[in-house]
Amino acid sequence: MANARKILIVDDDTDLRDTLVEQLSLHDEFEASAVDTGAKGATAAKTDAPDLVLMDVGLPDTDGREVVRSLRKVRERYEGKTISTRELLDVFAEDLPPSLRYEGKRSLDWFLDGWVNGTSLPKLELQGVKFTAKADATVVSGVIRQKDAPEDLVTSVPIYAIVSGKAPVLVGRVFADGAESSFRLSAPVGTHKLLLDPNETILTSPK
């Protein structure tokens, strides 16, 4: 339908995402599309210019409220105008959470250089993981190895903790900068395993 309202759904729950798209597609006045991360949502919003965005708060790569706040700024400043990828990232950098500030800088240059303009598909591996039990937490440490990538590639890697009987819990993000990057994080009591990016938010080479 030529005048259909475009609706973008951003949610990491596959079943919910598919159900919403299916239900909305039953109505000719709606044209629904969906993605599973905040980064993909920002790109889709720039490319498709949806009339409505349904954004999950607890996304695997960011807080959905931060994405919405940045999208509102984009609309206010660039409505009816052409916006470049650089301009889009600069707006998002204004409200960049600490976990995505490489070297403490409120900038997404590392993302633009390595992941927008770059072509690498790195392999990410955990090595030397140690678990140290404390009274109210488990301290986890180790090394992230980044293979098949240029030395200057910076990757924001989400690390999840596995506790028996519970869903994986995000314990933090580590910037993999170069071939090896060490980390030390606090995880829930009972953590016995770590996972790198289980929701596949990073574009990597096949394992």
C-alpha positions as CSV (number, residue, x, y, z in Angstrom):
1,M,0.0,0.0,0.0
2,A,1.5,3.3,-1.1
3,N,0.5,5.3,1.9
4,A,1.2,2.6,4.5
5,R,2.6,3.7,7.8
6,K,6.1,2.3,8.4
7,I,6.6,0.7,11.9
8,L,10.0,-0.3,13.1
9,I,10.2,-2.9,15.9
10,V,13.5,-3.1,17.9
11,D,13.4,-6.1,20.2
12,D,15.8,-9.0,21.0
13,D,12.9,-11.3,21.8
14,T,12.6,-13.3,18.5
15,D,9.1,-14.7,19.2
16,L,7.7,-11.3,20.2
17,R,9.4,-9.6,17.3
18,D,8.0,-12.0,14.7
19,T,4.6,-12.0,16.2
20,L,4.3,-8.2,16.1
21,V,5.5,-8.1,12.5
22,E,3.0,-10.9,11.6
23,Q,0.0,-9.2,13.3
24,L,0.8,-5.7,11.9
25,S,1.2,-7.2,8.4
26,L,-2.4,-8.3,8.5
27,H,-3.4,-4.7,8.1
28,D,-2.8,-2.9,4.8
29,E,-2.3,0.4,6.5
30,F,0.9,-0.8,8.2
31,E,4.3,-1.8,6.8
32,A,6.3,-3.5,9.6
33,S,10.0,-4.3,9.9
34,A,12.1,-5.5,12.8
35,V,15.6,-5.7,14.0
36,D,17.2,-7.1,17.2
37,T,19.7,-4.5,18.5
38,G,19.9,-0.8,19.2
39,A,22.6,-0.3,16.6
40,K,20.6,-2.0,13.9
41,G,17.6,0.1,15.0
42,A,19.5,3.3,14.6
43,T,20.6,2.3,11.1
44,A,17.1,1.2,10.1
45,A,15.6,4.5,11.3
46,K,18.1,6.5,9.2
47,T,17.6,4.3,6.1
48,D,13.8,3.7,6.2
49,A,12.5,6.8,8.1
50,P,9.7,4.9,9.9
51,D,6.6,6.7,11.2
52,L,6.7,4.8,14.5
53,V,9.4,3.0,16.4
54,L,8.6,0.3,19.0
55,M,11.7,0.1,21.1
56,D,12.5,-2.5,23.8
57,V,14.2,-1.0,26.9
58,G,16.5,-3.9,27.7
59,L,18.4,-4.4,24.4
60,P,21.5,-6.6,24.3
61,D,23.8,-3.8,23.1
62,T,22.3,-0.7,24.7
63,D,19.4,0.9,26.7
64,G,16.5,1.4,24.4
65,R,15.7,4.7,26.1
66,E,19.1,6.1,25.1
67,V,18.4,5.1,21.5
68,V,15.0,6.8,21.5
69,R,16.5,10.0,23.1
70,S,19.1,10.2,20.3
71,L,16.5,9.5,17.5
72,R,14.4,12.4,18.8
73,K,17.5,14.7,18.5
74,V,18.1,13.4,15.0
75,R,14.5,14.2,14.0
76,E,14.6,17.7,15.6
77,R,17.8,18.6,13.8
78,Y,17.6,16.9,10.5
79,E,13.8,16.5,9.7
80,G,13.4,17.0,6.0
81,K,17.2,17.1,5.5
82,T,19.8,14.6,4.3
83,I,21.9,13.2,7.2
84,S,25.2,11.5,6.8
85,T,26.4,8.5,8.8
86,R,29.0,10.8,10.5
87,E,26.3,13.2,11.6
88,L,24.1,10.4,12.9
89,L,26.9,8.9,15.0
90,D,27.8,12.4,16.3
91,V,24.3,12.8,17.7
92,F,24.4,9.3,19.3
93,A,27.8,10.1,20.8
94,E,26.3,13.0,22.8
95,D,24.4,10.6,25.1
96,L,26.9,7.7,24.8
97,P,26.9,5.5,28.0
98,P,30.2,5.0,29.8
99,S,30.4,1.4,28.6
100,L,30.7,2.6,25.0
101,R,33.3,5.4,25.6
102,Y,36.5,4.1,24.2
103,E,39.4,5.5,26.3
104,G,36.8,7.5,28.2
105,K,36.0,9.7,25.1
106,R,32.4,10.5,24.2
107,S,33.0,9.6,20.5
108,L,32.1,6.8,18.1
109,D,35.1,7.3,15.9
110,W,36.3,3.8,16.8
111,F,33.0,2.4,15.5
112,L,33.0,4.5,12.3
113,D,36.6,3.7,11.4
114,G,36.5,0.0,12.2
115,W,32.9,-1.1,11.7
116,V,31.3,1.3,9.3
117,N,34.2,2.0,7.0
118,G,36.1,-1.2,7.8
119,T,35.7,-4.6,6.3
120,S,37.1,-6.9,9.0
121,L,35.2,-9.9,10.4
122,P,37.2,-10.8,13.5
123,K,37.2,-14.0,15.5
124,L,36.7,-13.5,19.3
125,E,37.9,-16.0,21.9
126,L,38.1,-16.2,25.6
127,Q,41.3,-17.4,27.2
128,G,42.7,-17.8,30.7
129,V,39.4,-17.2,32.5
130,K,39.5,-17.3,36.3
131,F,36.7,-17.2,38.8
132,T,37.4,-15.8,42.3
133,A,34.6,-16.2,44.8
134,K,33.9,-13.2,47.1
135,A,31.3,-12.7,49.8
136,D,28.7,-11.0,47.6
137,A,30.0,-11.6,44.1
138,T,32.3,-13.6,41.8
139,V,35.3,-11.7,40.3
140,V,36.0,-12.9,36.8
141,S,39.1,-12.2,34.8
142,G,40.7,-13.3,31.6
143,V,41.8,-12.3,28.1
144,I,39.8,-11.6,24.9
145,R,41.7,-12.6,21.8
146,Q,40.8,-10.8,18.6
147,K,42.0,-12.8,15.5
148,D,41.9,-12.1,11.8
149,A,41.6,-8.3,12.4
150,P,43.9,-5.3,11.9
151,E,45.8,-4.2,14.9
152,D,43.8,-0.9,15.2
153,L,40.4,-2.5,15.2
154,V,38.4,-1.7,18.4
155,T,35.5,-3.9,19.3
156,S,33.0,-3.4,22.1
157,V,32.4,-6.9,23.4
158,P,29.6,-7.8,25.8
159,I,30.4,-10.4,28.4
160,Y,27.7,-12.5,30.0
161,A,27.9,-14.7,33.1
162,I,26.3,-18.1,33.4
163,V,24.8,-19.1,36.7
164,S,23.1,-22.5,37.0
165,G,19.3,-22.3,36.5
166,K,19.3,-18.7,35.4
167,A,19.4,-16.8,32.1
168,P,22.8,-15.3,31.0
169,V,23.5,-12.0,32.8
170,L,25.3,-9.1,31.2
171,V,28.2,-8.2,33.5
172,G,30.0,-5.7,31.3
173,R,31.6,-4.6,28.1
174,V,35.2,-4.9,27.2
175,F,37.0,-3.0,24.4
176,A,39.0,-5.5,22.5
177,D,41.8,-3.3,21.2
178,G,44.4,-5.3,19.2
179,A,45.2,-9.0,19.4
180,E,44.7,-9.4,23.2
181,S,42.8,-7.4,25.8
182,S,42.6,-8.3,29.5
183,F,39.6,-7.7,31.7
184,R,38.4,-8.0,35.3
185,L,34.7,-7.8,36.1
186,S,32.3,-8.4,39.0
187,A,29.7,-11.2,38.3
188,P,26.9,-12.7,40.3
189,V,27.6,-15.2,43.0
190,G,27.7,-18.7,41.5
191,T,29.0,-17.7,38.1
192,H,30.8,-20.7,36.6
193,K,31.1,-19.7,32.9
194,L,31.4,-16.7,30.7
195,L,30.0,-16.1,27.2
196,L,31.1,-13.5,24.6
197,D,28.2,-11.8,22.8
198,P,25.7,-14.7,23.0
199,N,23.1,-12.5,21.2
200,E,25.4,-12.1,18.2
201,T,25.4,-8.3,18.2
202,I,28.9,-8.2,16.7
203,L,29.5,-9.1,13.1
204,T,32.2,-11.8,13.3
205,S,33.5,-14.5,11.1
206,P,31.9,-18.0,11.3
207,K,33.2,-20.1,14.2
